[in-house]
Amino acid sequence: MTEPKDLRELIIDNAQEIFSKFGLRKTTMDEIAAKIHKAKSSVYYYFKSKEEIYIAVIEKEAAIFRSEINRVIGEKHTPKEKIKVYVLTRIKLFQKLANFYSAFQKEYMENYSFINKIRKNYDIEEQELIKIILEEGVAFHNLSVKDFNLTSYAILTAMKGFEYHWTIEREFDQIEKEIDLMLEILFEGLNIRN
């Protein structure tokens, strides 16, 4: 017999797969129930709506995302290495975690206000993580940063500007070259001469 916690996880796991194929709008509660071979009432026992299931899926993928990002950053030493591995891992995870990335798309945020809240909260988390990397760099005399909030926001904004391109691009060598160039500009400056 399936334990309640297991059934809830089964719903989330299967809905994750369905949402990644069809998106939130085209997925139905009937499809989720059929996928787990249960009556729709079993799904409704744990979740009031497909939007509530979608939030659970996004939260699951966000936890995977956070865990992996923290792991790879912890393996690096310099701020440049940490930010590079952060950006590369972020792109790989966006490609792997389809629902989490979809939640960051403009059409989802415009049509589903709850997703906009998720995105804003995650933006705050990401900016804070970048800020911590920068603060460590200053503490170890690897960086000079005048405004941690503005600098972390600028890095996050730059990453988000490239996000779509890097997520659909499958050539990681090219992505890595572009990230290296972005980080060179970030850490070395433009070196403009009069």
N, C-alpha and C positions, 0 to 999 in steps of 0.2 A: 504494500500500500504506500502511496506517495504521501510523504509528510507535507504539511502546509507550507513550510519554508521552501521545501524542494519544489513544490508546485509553483510557487511564486517565482522562483528562480527559473524554472522551466518555461514559464510564460515569458519572462524577460529575455531569456536566451533565444527562444524561437521568434519572438517579436523583433528582436535585434536583426535577425536574418531577413525577415519579411520587410521591415522598414528599409533596410539597406538596398533591397531590390526595387521596391515600389514607392518608397517615400511615405511620409505621414499621411498625406491627403488621400492616396489611393489604397491604403491599407484599411481593412475592416476588422472589426472584432470577430466576425465569423471566420475570417482567414486565420486569425491567431488561434482561435479555439480549435479549428480543424487541424492546424499544424501540430497541436499538442494532444490531439485525439480526445478532447474533453468537450463537454457541453459549454455553450457560451456563458451560462450562469456560473460556471466554475471560474471563468476569467473575470466576470463581474464581481465575484466574491472578493477578489484581491484588488481590482482596479475599477474605478467608476467609468473610465473612458479610455479610448485609445491614446488620447493626449497624456493621460496619467501614466500609461505604459511607456509611452515615448520618453517621458521625463525620466522614468526609471532606467530605460536603456541608455539615455544620455549620461545619467549619473554613473552608471556602470562603466561606460566607455571613458568618462572623465577620470574615474579612479584609476583605470588602466593607464591613461595618458599621464596623469600626475606621477604615478609610481615609476613609469619608465623614464620620464624626463628627470626625475630626481636621481634615479639610478645612474644614468649616463653622465649627468652633471657632476655627481659625486666622484666619478672616476677621473675627472680632469682637474688640472691645477691652476692654470692661468685663466683670467677672465676671457681672453680671446678664445681659448680652447673650449671653455664652458659655453660661451654664447654660440660658437660654431656648432658644437654637438647638440646644443639645445635646438637650434634652428633646423638642423638636419633631421634630428629625431622627431621634431614637431611635424615636419613635412611627411616623413615616413608613416607616422601614426595617423595623420589626417588621411593618407591614402588607404590605410588599413581599417580605420574606424569610420566607416562611411556615415553613420548616423551623427556622430559627434561633429564631423566636418559639415554635414548638411545643415545642422543646427546653426552653423556660423554663416550660412548663406543669406543674402539680403532678402530673397523671397520668403524664406521661413520667418525671418525676424519681422517682416512687414505683416505677415498673415497670422502669426501666432505670438501674442504678446509675452507668453510665458517663456518662449525661447529667447526673446530679447533680454529678459531678466537673467537667464542662464548665461548668455553671452557676456553681458555686462559683468556679472560676478566672476566669470573666468578671465576676462580682460584684467580685472583687478588683481587676481591671483598671478597672472602672467607678469604683469608690470611689477608686482612685489618680488617675484622670483628674479627678474632681471635686476631690480634695484639691489637685492642681496648680493648678486654676483658682482655688481659694480662696487658696492661697499667693501666686499672682500678684496677686490683689486686695489682699492685705495688703502685699505689697512695693511696690505702686503707691499705697498709702494710700487705696484704695477701700473696704476692708473692715476690720473688726476681728473676728478669730476667736480664741477662747480655746483651742479644742481642734479641730485640723484633722481628726483621725481621727473623732471623734464627729460633727462637723458634716457631713463628707462621707458618713458612714454614714447620718445622718438624712436627708440629701437623697436618697440612693439609695433608702432605705426608703420615703420619700414617693413617689418616682417609681414604685417597684414596686407601691405600694398603688393607684395610679391606672392602672397598666399595662394591665390587661385592659379597663377602661372606655375608655381613650383609644385602644387598638388596634382595638377593634370599632366605635368611634364614627367616622363618616365626615365629620362636619361639623367641618372644621379651625378654623373661626371660633370655635366653642364650645370646642374643645380649647385653642385659644390663649388665650381668656379665662380658662379654669380655670388654665392654666399661669401666666398673669400674676398671678392672685390668689394662687396658691401662692408665687410668687416675691416678691410684695409682703409676704406674711406672713413669709417667710424673711428678706428683707433689711430690712424696716421694723419687724417685730414686730407684736404684736397691739394695742399701745397701750391696754392695760387701765387703766381709771381706778377708783379706790376708790369 
